[in-house]
Amino acid sequence: MLERKTILTNTVTTLMCIVVSISNMYSPVLQQDSISEEPETKTCYEIADISSLIPCNHTPAPEVEINPIDTDVIISKDATRIYYNSKLIDPRSDETEVQEDEVSEAEPTPEEQGQMIADIAESMVGTPYQYAGASESAVDCSGLVVYCYAQMGIDLPHSSYSLCNVGEEVSVEDIRPGDIICWDNQGGSCGHVGIYIGDGMMVDARGENEGVIYGSLDLHPILTVRRIFN
């Protein structure tokens, strides 16, 4: 009985030694596997231009912040294009240059300019007639035309005959407000002028007894119609 117990004890001891030996055998491998490798260098990108990316292997590029545009600021076309194409603003830039577009007022059309002349002429209705007059206080027929156009910065000759050659000639069928009407009341030459205001009506300085009044186109035979704004 004692002999069997001794044999069993020796067997267990032998098995334990084998286990310890196997453990020691694989321990270096496990330790070696536990050593972490050097971290790989990760590829990063830095923004060098809106349209291209340059790879780098050192430090990450600085963060790029997206900021909303100030709607109260008038910006140039180039700035608008850059903003809406990228919507990226580099925080390293302390100042952002913004150029304002030059906003010019729209020029009135020739029709609108002619209507302005017609309105000025109507405002002169009731003004006294005075030979050689060309002011808001008194005018003659050519002086009325000269005065109205002077209010628009246009200098015309103070002569009925000379007014027959200014601007561009248009037909009576094409007449519009602001055009100058030249009548033949001297047997083939212009002796009277007025300003067309529309609807077949005109304004002219008729004489000392009437002053500046409304009238119709058929006052005298029309020699020519002259247009300044075209």
Secondary structure as a PSIPRED ss2 file (coil, helix, strand):
# PSIPRED VFORMAT (PSIPRED V4.0)

   1 M C   1.000  0.000  0.000
   2 L H   0.000  1.000  0.000
   3 E H   0.000  1.000  0.000
   4 R H   0.000  1.000  0.000
   5 K H   0.000  1.000  0.000
   6 T H   0.000  1.000  0.000
   7 I H   0.000  1.000  0.000
   8 L H   0.000  1.000  0.000
   9 T H   0.000  1.000  0.000
  10 N H   0.000  1.000  0.000
  11 T H   0.000  1.000  0.000
  12 V H   0.000  1.000  0.000
  13 T H   0.000  1.000  0.000
  14 T H   0.000  1.000  0.000
  15 L H   0.000  1.000  0.000
  16 M H   0.000  1.000  0.000
  17 C H   0.000  1.000  0.000
  18 I H   0.000  1.000  0.000
  19 V H   0.000  1.000  0.000
  20 V H   0.000  1.000  0.000
  21 S H   0.000  1.000  0.000
  22 I H   0.000  1.000  0.000
  23 S H   0.000  1.000  0.000
  24 N H   0.000  1.000  0.000
  25 M H   0.000  1.000  0.000
  26 Y H   0.000  1.000  0.000
  27 S H   0.000  1.000  0.000
  28 P H   0.000  1.000  0.000
  29 V H   0.000  1.000  0.000
  30 L H   0.000  1.000  0.000
  31 Q H   0.000  1.000  0.000
  32 Q H   0.000  1.000  0.000
  33 D H   0.000  1.000  0.000
  34 S C   1.000  0.000  0.000
  35 I C   1.000  0.000  0.000
  36 S C   1.000  0.000  0.000
  37 E C   1.000  0.000  0.000
  38 E C   1.000  0.000  0.000
  39 P C   1.000  0.000  0.000
  40 E C   1.000  0.000  0.000
  41 T C   1.000  0.000  0.000
  42 K C   1.000  0.000  0.000
  43 T C   1.000  0.000  0.000
  44 C E   0.000  0.000  1.000
  45 Y E   0.000  0.000  1.000
  46 E E   0.000  0.000  1.000
  47 I E   0.000  0.000  1.000
  48 A E   0.000  0.000  1.000
  49 D E   0.000  0.000  1.000
  50 I C   1.000  0.000  0.000
  51 S C   1.000  0.000  0.000
  52 S E   0.000  0.000  1.000
  53 L E   0.000  0.000  1.000
  54 I E   0.000  0.000  1.000
  55 P E   0.000  0.000  1.000
  56 C E   0.000  0.000  1.000
  57 N C   1.000  0.000  0.000
  58 H C   1.000  0.000  0.000
  59 T C   1.000  0.000  0.000
  60 P C   1.000  0.000  0.000
  61 A C   1.000  0.000  0.000
  62 P C   1.000  0.000  0.000
  63 E C   1.000  0.000  0.000
  64 V C   1.000  0.000  0.000
  65 E E   0.000  0.000  1.000
  66 I C   1.000  0.000  0.000
  67 N C   1.000  0.000  0.000
  68 P C   1.000  0.000  0.000
  69 I C   1.000  0.000  0.000
  70 D C   1.000  0.000  0.000
  71 T C   1.000  0.000  0.000
  72 D C   1.000  0.000  0.000
  73 V C   1.000  0.000  0.000
  74 I C   1.000  0.000  0.000
  75 I C   1.000  0.000  0.000
  76 S C   1.000  0.000  0.000
  77 K H   0.000  1.000  0.000
  78 D H   0.000  1.000  0.000
  79 A H   0.000  1.000  0.000
  80 T H   0.000  1.000  0.000
  81 R H   0.000  1.000  0.000
  82 I H   0.000  1.000  0.000
  83 Y H   0.000  1.000  0.000
  84 Y H   0.000  1.000  0.000
  85 N H   0.000  1.000  0.000
  86 S H   0.000  1.000  0.000
  87 K C   1.000  0.000  0.000
  88 L C   1.000  0.000  0.000
  89 I E   0.000  0.000  1.000
  90 D C   1.000  0.000  0.000
  91 P C   1.000  0.000  0.000
  92 R C   1.000  0.000  0.000
  93 S C   1.000  0.000  0.000
  94 D C   1.000  0.000  0.000
  95 E C   1.000  0.000  0.000
  96 T C   1.000  0.000  0.000
  97 E C   1.000  0.000  0.000
  98 V C   1.000  0.000  0.000
  99 Q C   1.000  0.000  0.000
 100 E C   1.000  0.000  0.000
 101 D C   1.000  0.000  0.000
 102 E C   1.000  0.000  0.000
 103 V C   1.000  0.000  0.000
 104 S C   1.000  0.000  0.000
 105 E C   1.000  0.000  0.000
 106 A C   1.000  0.000  0.000
 107 E C   1.000  0.000  0.000
 108 P C   1.000  0.000  0.000
 109 T C   1.000  0.000  0.000
 110 P H   0.000  1.000  0.000
 111 E H   0.000  1.000  0.000
 112 E H   0.000  1.000  0.000
 113 Q H   0.000  1.000  0.000
 114 G H   0.000  1.000  0.000
 115 Q H   0.000  1.000  0.000
 116 M H   0.000  1.000  0.000
 117 I H   0.000  1.000  0.000
 118 A H   0.000  1.000  0.000
 119 D H   0.000  1.000  0.000
 120 I H   0.000  1.000  0.000
 121 A H   0.000  1.000  0.000
 122 E H   0.000  1.000  0.000
 123 S H   0.000  1.000  0.000
 124 M C   1.000  0.000  0.000
 125 V C   1.000  0.000  0.000
 126 G C   1.000  0.000  0.000
 127 T C   1.000  0.000  0.000
 128 P C   1.000  0.000  0.000
 129 Y E   0.000  0.000  1.000
 130 Q C   1.000  0.000  0.000
 131 Y C   1.000  0.000  0.000
 132 A C   1.000  0.000  0.000
 133 G C   1.000  0.000  0.000
 134 A E   0.000  0.000  1.000
 135 S C   1.000  0.000  0.000
 136 E C   1.000  0.000  0.000
 137 S C   1.000  0.000  0.000
 138 A C   1.000  0.000  0.000
 139 V E   0.000  0.000  1.000
 140 D C   1.000  0.000  0.000
 141 C H   0.000  1.000  0.000
 142 S H   0.000  1.000  0.000
 143 G H   0.000  1.000  0.000
 144 L H   0.000  1.000  0.000
 145 V H   0.000  1.000  0.000
 146 V H   0.000  1.000  0.000
 147 Y H   0.000  1.000  0.000
 148 C H   0.000  1.000  0.000
 149 Y H   0.000  1.000  0.000
 150 A H   0.000  1.000  0.000
 151 Q C   1.000  0.000  0.000
 152 M C   1.000  0.000  0.000
 153 G C   1.000  0.000  0.000
 154 I C   1.000  0.000  0.000
 155 D C   1.000  0.000  0.000
 156 L C   1.000  0.000  0.000
 157 P C   1.000  0.000  0.000
 158 H C   1.000  0.000  0.000
 159 S C   1.000  0.000  0.000
 160 S H   0.000  1.000  0.000
 161 Y H   0.000  1.000  0.000
 162 S H   0.000  1.000  0.000
 163 L H   0.000  1.000  0.000
 164 C C   1.000  0.000  0.000
 165 N C   1.000  0.000  0.000
 166 V C   1.000  0.000  0.000
 167 G C   1.000  0.000  0.000
 168 E E   0.000  0.000  1.000
 169 E E   0.000  0.000  1.000
 170 V E   0.000  0.000  1.000
 171 S C   1.000  0.000  0.000
 172 V H   0.000  1.000  0.000
 173 E H   0.000  1.000  0.000
 174 D H   0.000  1.000  0.000
 175 I C   1.000  0.000  0.000
 176 R C   1.000  0.000  0.000
 177 P C   1.000  0.000  0.000
 178 G C   1.000  0.000  0.000
 179 D C   1.000  0.000  0.000
 180 I E   0.000  0.000  1.000
 181 I E   0.000  0.000  1.000
 182 C E   0.000  0.000  1.000
 183 W E   0.000  0.000  1.000
 184 D E   0.000  0.000  1.000
 185 N C   1.000  0.000  0.000
 186 Q C   1.000  0.000  0.000
 187 G C   1.000  0.000  0.000
 188 G C   1.000  0.000  0.000
 189 S C   1.000  0.000  0.000
 190 C E   0.000  0.000  1.000
 191 G E   0.000  0.000  1.000
 192 H E   0.000  0.000  1.000
 193 V E   0.000  0.000  1.000
 194 G E   0.000  0.000  1.000
 195 I E   0.000  0.000  1.000
 196 Y E   0.000  0.000  1.000
 197 I E   0.000  0.000  1.000
 198 G E   0.000  0.000  1.000
 199 D C   1.000  0.000  0.000
 200 G C   1.000  0.000  0.000
 201 M E   0.000  0.000  1.000
 202 M E   0.000  0.000  1.000
 203 V E   0.000  0.000  1.000
 204 D E   0.000  0.000  1.000
 205 A E   0.000  0.000  1.000
 206 R C   1.000  0.000  0.000
 207 G C   1.000  0.000  0.000
 208 E C   1.000  0.000  0.000
 209 N C   1.000  0.000  0.000
 210 E C   1.000  0.000  0.000
 211 G C   1.000  0.000  0.000
 212 V E   0.000  0.000  1.000
 213 I E   0.000  0.000  1.000
 214 Y E   0.000  0.000  1.000
 215 G E   0.000  0.000  1.000
 216 S E   0.000  0.000  1.000
 217 L H   0.000  1.000  0.000
 218 D H   0.000  1.000  0.000
 219 L H   0.000  1.000  0.000
 220 H C   1.000  0.000  0.000
 221 P C   1.000  0.000  0.000
 222 I E   0.000  0.000  1.000
 223 L E   0.000  0.000  1.000
 224 T E   0.000  0.000  1.000
 225 V E   0.000  0.000  1.000
 226 R E   0.000  0.000  1.000
 227 R E   0.000  0.000  1.000
 228 I C   1.000  0.000  0.000
 229 F C   1.000  0.000  0.000
 230 N C   1.000  0.000  0.000
